[in-house]
Amino acid sequence: MAAKTPKALDERTRALLDRIEAQLPAGDLREAAMFGTHAVMLDEVMVIAVRKDHSLLVRVDADDDAELMARPEASRPDMGPQRSMGVGWIQVDAASLDDDGVLDFWVGHARRRFERHGPGAQPAA
């Protein structure tokens, strides 16, 4: 169980965070309010976050980005007016997350990116 975000969360955000955290490996898992989201941090690396509108902000491997962006629930998130977050960051539509399979898919990609590039990842030979 992750250390919880100190700020009170609405019921839908809390439920979504709990569903996400159930799929992540044991380790230093915590929640943090960050960039207008409620981020899930694993070993101090942001893996995935729930946005105010209950969409997800998912960090994915750049090599997978183009294929993942072709999915109907995916879009490029913005940091503000006309400021795209760029390759490796994907926003997942909130309405699609009622489907456990969709959530599982995106958490899986976030987890794979962490396993490839997060702390303790082995450099490519």
Secondary structure, 3 states (H helix, E strand, C coil): CCECCCCCCCHHHHHHHHHHHCCCCCCCEEEEEECCEEEEEECCEEEEEEECCCCEEEECCHHHHHHHHCCCCEECCEEECCEECCCCEEEECHHHHHCHHHHHHHHHHHHHHHHHHCCCCCCCC
